[in-house]
Amino acid sequence: IESEPITLDQKCKFCKEHGTADKNLNSEIESLLKIKTKMITDAPFIWRYATGIGEESDKNQIKIGWVLEG
């Protein structure tokens, strides 16, 4: 059970390419949970890749490249 629920941006690329956001966010969250349960690691650090996609008004907060998960 997650201590913090997974949330995805309603404007994500996945949602734009696959119909309505609400329906696809649910299936995307289910997929992320399946991946997370199968990815068991003792690694002290986990990295993710930020694509830099977002609203122009949020550009100063959007990251591009490898980001260390906290």
N, C-alpha and C positions, 0 to 999 in steps of 0.2 A: 504494500500500500504506500502510495506516494505521500510524503509529508507536505509537499507543495504540488498542486495540480499543474499538469502540463497545459500551457496555453500557446496558441499559435496566432500570428497576425492574420486578420481577415483579408489582408491584401497580399498574402504570400503567393509566390509563383505557382505552387501546386494548385491553389484554389483558382487562380486565374485560368489555368489550363484545363481544369477538370470540373467545370460547372459551379454549382452553388457552394459557397464557403462553408456553411453550417454542416451540410452532409459530408463534405470532403474533409473538413477539420476533424470530425469524429473518426473517420477511417484512417486519417493520417496519425492521429493520437494513438489509435489502437496499434498501428504498425510500429510507431516509436516505442510503445510499451513492450511489444514482442521483441524488438531488437534489443532493448535495454535488458530484458530478462535473460537473453542468450549471451550477452556480452559481459562475461565475468572476468575481472582483472584485478590484480594486486598492484597495478601501476599507480605510482603516487600522483601522476598527472594525466589529465585527459584533455586532448586538444580537439577543437572543432574548426571547420572552415566556414568563415563568414563570406558570403557572396557579395556583400555591399549593395544589395538591391533594397530600395526603399523610397520613401517620399523625398522630394527635393528639400522640403522644409525640415526634414530630420537629418540631412546630410552630415551635419557636424557630430551626430551621435552614431552614425552607421560605420561599422568596422568592415574592413576588407582583409582577407588573408587568414592565417592560422591564429586562433584565439585560445588562450588557456582557460579552460572551464574552472569556475570557482566554487 
